[in-house]
Amino acid sequence: MLKSTLIATCLSRCGMIPDTSVGEVAVHEIFEKYFPRHSFKEWNTSLTDDVVQHFLDASKDAGTIRVNFFIEDLWDL
């Protein structure tokens, strides 16, 4: 799963967005806003299933997800 898809899935599961496609667009826009000197394409790599499951489990009861911090958490993965 791509990093942007993971974040969008978490946002959707928490009810913060209607679906993952909307979330993926939002993640890209937030990335561009907070990290304008970096490449979204280079950041948005595939994650292992273990990493995906960890973040899905950790965010399942989240009331709020701060996407810019989530992007940072995934930066070196």
Secondary structure as the mmCIF struct_conf table of DSSP 4:
data_model
#
loop_
_struct_conf.conf_type_id
_struct_conf.id
_struct_conf.beg_label_comp_id
_struct_conf.beg_label_asym_id
_struct_conf.beg_label_seq_id
_struct_conf.end_label_comp_id
_struct_conf.end_label_asym_id
_struct_conf.end_label_seq_id
STRN STRN1 LEU A 2 LEU A 2
HELX_RH_AL_P HELX_RH_AL_P1 LYS A 3 ARG A 13
TURN_TY1_P TURN_TY1_P1 CYS A 14 GLY A 15
BEND BEND1 MET A 16 PRO A 18
HELX_RH_AL_P HELX_RH_AL_P2 THR A 20 TYR A 34
TURN_TY1_P TURN_TY1_P2 PRO A 36 ARG A 37
BEND BEND2 HIS A 38 HIS A 38
HELX_RH_AL_P HELX_RH_AL_P3 PHE A 40 TRP A 43
STRN STRN2 SER A 46 SER A 46
HELX_RH_AL_P HELX_RH_AL_P4 ASP A 49 SER A 59
TURN_TY1_P TURN_TY1_P3 LYS A 60 ASP A 61
BEND BEND3 GLY A 63 GLY A 63
HELX_RH_AL_P HELX_RH_AL_P5 VAL A 67 ASP A 73
TURN_TY1_P TURN_TY1_P4 LEU A 74 ASP A 76
#
